[in-house]
Amino acid sequence: MIDGVDAVEQFGDAPAGRLTASQELREGTVLVALAGELDLDTMAPAGEVLDQALAAGPDRMVVDLADVSFCDSSGLNLLLRTRLAAQEANVELRLAATPGGQFGRLLELTGAGAVFSLHASVPDALAGA
């Protein structure tokens, strides 16, 4: 993932292994990588991971969505709530590698893409490009 990693944690699988998450801390930035389906069934474990990342008190949090294969309105609401929690904690939230297809369409239809800091890749999000 990224050079100079201070800590890496692997979190357990959600129901039927439908979601996995990893977390890395690097120089004040927490990188959370989600993989699988982000929906009503996996929202609780995903929320725990995102809450833990915010609780670490980073300056910035990057959520890597490159391997998210599906996201429903519950998953989108989780990301929106995470954005609000990050604002309250004075943490800059960036979404990286937002997949096209279904998730991109969800952002477009809801207009939610306008409220997120969206980046084409994790390196772009880390650099703030």
Beta strands, then each sheet from edge to edge (+ up, - down):
strand 1: 7-11
strand 2: 19-26
strand 3: 29-38
strand 4: 60-71
strand 5: 92-96
strand 6: 117-119
sheet 1: 1+ 2- 3+ 4+ 5+ 6+
end
